[in-house]
Each structure stands twice: as C-alpha cells, then as structure tokens.
Amino acid sequence: MRILLLLALAAAAGPAGAAEDRPPPGASSCSGCHGPIAGAAVPTLTGLSAESIAGALAAFRAGTRPATVMDRIAKGFTEEESRAIAAWLAARGGT
C-alpha cells in the first residue's frame, strides 16, 4: 500500500524537472530569430553561457551595446527576468 501511495504522489507531481523545462516568460520567443546556425544574419545563442547572455541583455537594456531591435526587446525585461531567460537558454545549449 505504501508503494502505491508513493507512486501516486510521484505521478501527480509530473515528470522530474517538468517545471524546470518550462521557459520563463519571453524565453521561448528567442529562437524565432536566434537559430542554431553560426554565421547567420542574427547571431546564434548556441554554446553561450548564462552569464554571457544575461550580460548582453543588460548591455542592450542600458544602451551600451549596438542593436537594431534587441535594445527595445531587452528593455521589456527586468534584470531578474533576463537572468532567468539566460539560464534557461544556456541550459538548453542556447537554442
């Protein structure tokens, strides 16, 4: 009976890491422009660290990094949201 209860609780919780697999708000739209191919018109995020991605977002937000649209996109996120997006992207290889 105890094993059945544990199995039921595990099934109700869902797959391990399911919450971690959900992208934070805004993260899933990054792949719309930033694809996996290096050398494309829009740079790939593949292989970048969370620190690198978050730093780029901060620089875009501050206006210290040249941009066409990323400065406006980055201003739509707080620093905390940017870090969450960066961590999520980096954990998936940047795509």
C-alpha positions as CSV (number, residue, x, y, z in Angstrom):
1,M,0.0,0.0,0.0
2,R,2.8,2.4,0.9
3,I,4.4,1.8,-2.5
4,L,1.2,2.6,-4.3
5,L,0.9,5.8,-2.4
6,L,4.4,6.9,-3.3
7,L,3.8,6.0,-7.0
8,A,0.6,8.0,-6.9
9,L,2.3,11.0,-5.4
10,A,5.1,10.8,-8.0
11,A,2.7,10.6,-10.8
12,A,0.8,13.6,-9.5
13,A,4.0,15.6,-9.3
14,G,4.6,15.0,-13.0
15,P,7.9,14.2,-14.7
16,A,11.1,15.1,-12.9
17,G,12.2,18.6,-13.8
18,A,9.0,19.4,-15.6
19,A,8.8,22.9,-14.0
20,E,12.5,23.5,-15.0
21,D,11.6,22.6,-18.6
22,R,9.1,25.4,-18.9
23,P,10.6,28.5,-20.3
24,P,10.4,31.7,-18.3
25,P,8.2,34.4,-19.9
26,G,9.8,35.7,-23.1
27,A,12.4,32.9,-23.4
28,S,10.7,30.7,-26.0
29,S,10.5,33.6,-28.4
30,C,14.3,34.0,-28.7
31,S,14.6,31.1,-31.1
32,G,12.3,32.9,-33.5
33,C,15.3,35.0,-34.5
34,H,18.3,33.3,-32.9
35,G,18.6,30.0,-34.7
36,P,21.3,27.3,-34.3
37,I,23.4,28.2,-37.3
38,A,26.5,30.2,-36.7
39,G,27.2,33.0,-39.1
40,A,23.5,33.7,-39.8
41,A,22.3,37.3,-40.1
42,V,21.1,37.1,-36.4
43,P,23.8,35.5,-34.1
44,T,23.2,32.1,-32.6
45,L,22.9,31.7,-28.9
46,T,24.2,28.1,-29.1
47,G,27.0,27.5,-26.7
48,L,26.8,30.8,-24.8
49,S,26.8,30.8,-21.0
50,A,24.0,32.2,-18.9
51,E,26.4,34.9,-17.8
52,S,27.2,35.9,-21.4
53,I,23.5,36.0,-22.4
54,A,22.5,37.9,-19.3
55,G,25.4,40.4,-19.8
56,A,24.4,41.0,-23.4
57,L,20.8,41.6,-22.3
58,A,22.0,44.1,-19.7
59,A,24.1,45.9,-22.2
60,F,21.2,46.1,-24.7
61,R,18.9,47.4,-21.9
62,A,21.5,50.0,-20.9
63,G,22.1,51.1,-24.5
64,T,25.8,50.3,-24.3
65,R,25.7,47.6,-26.9
66,P,24.8,48.4,-30.5
67,A,21.5,46.9,-31.6
68,T,18.8,47.1,-34.2
69,V,15.9,45.7,-32.1
70,M,17.5,43.9,-29.2
71,D,17.8,47.1,-27.2
72,R,14.0,47.6,-27.3
73,I,13.4,43.9,-26.6
74,A,15.7,43.8,-23.6
75,K,14.1,46.9,-22.1
76,G,10.9,44.8,-21.8
77,F,12.6,42.5,-19.2
78,T,13.8,43.2,-15.7
79,E,17.3,42.1,-14.7
80,E,15.8,39.2,-12.8
81,E,13.7,38.1,-15.9
82,S,16.8,38.5,-18.1
83,R,18.8,36.2,-15.8
84,A,16.0,33.6,-15.8
85,I,15.8,33.7,-19.6
86,A,19.6,33.5,-19.9
87,A,19.8,30.5,-17.5
88,W,17.0,28.7,-19.4
89,L,18.6,29.3,-22.8
90,A,22.1,28.3,-21.6
91,A,20.8,25.1,-20.0
92,R,19.4,24.1,-23.4
93,G,22.6,24.9,-25.3
94,G,21.4,28.4,-26.2
95,T,18.5,27.5,-28.5
